Amino acid sequence: MANERTAWGWGLASVDAAGATLDVWYPKLELGAAPAEADRPNHGFGTLVHDTADARGVRRIPVFTVGDLDAPIADAADAYLRLHLLSQRLAKPNTVNLDGIFARLTNVVWTNYGPFAVEDFALRKIDVESAAITAADAFAAQVGLPTAAPAAMVTVLALDKIPRMIDYVTPSGVRIGDADRVRLGAHLAEGTTVMHAGFVNFNAGTLGVSMVEGRVSQGVVVGNGSDVGGGASIMGTLSGGGKLRNSIGEHSLLGANAGIGISLGDNCVVEAGLYITAGTKVTVYDKAKVAAGEPLDVVKGADLSGKNNILFIRNSVTGRIEARYRKTGIELNEKLHKN
């Protein structure tokens, strides 16, 4: 196993009463050969570790994980290690083996108090809220307040196998309008802005300064200087794309409410509201052929996948989808992306 294809680090695992791992947080991961057991650094989690279950029924224990990034995922700790690698920018999307990841992860109730097991959530919620009220009453009595301040109730944020990224990794040079819409395992390069309606799945993201106002699906990468417009979507491997991985090159624009099931190269634009899939019939506009009265070529969208300098539009007179040459790419607002 090549050293550069190995990652390791200490994680803090949340384990429920049944012994299932709900999550693992890795503050720092390293690439390369893992140190021998005697040479491992201290995990440094201190009082965050507790071997007895809390009111949620959850124990928090340190785990030392070594992952072979090309091998199948071994367990939940290994799955979380790979998701952290992507969000910590130690690996780019589609460079880590994530096959079968959902089979290794547990469905979890994600709350403001951390993860809960699904099976006994209602009862554990009562225990946590009762403990919170007791603690609030004790504090009020200690400081001489006539009544206790309202205790924080349990708020459910999601019911899912993969949590939001921002609770585990906070990447530098990035703005995120709505933390709920970026999952752990998203790769956000410096200079990326994800607006409130933007969404970035795990094993997807940006490779440079980018604007994300639409949906970046699993397996999709967006190149430097590109913009995914509001309401736009890129078909990923979890949304009908099979093994095909679509991408957007550099300085390209996917217009508002547009979508692609093919890749865009550099300096491309898809006009607002236009959806192009691999089977879409596209007329290749050629000025010389038009002038000569010759018929224009009609190709499938797949034939243009990944090619540079194309403007995709719907002709408002004929209704046909056309591909036209575009000399230059778009330029993002430099000041807007100095995060």
Disulfide bonds with the S-S distance in Angstrom:
none
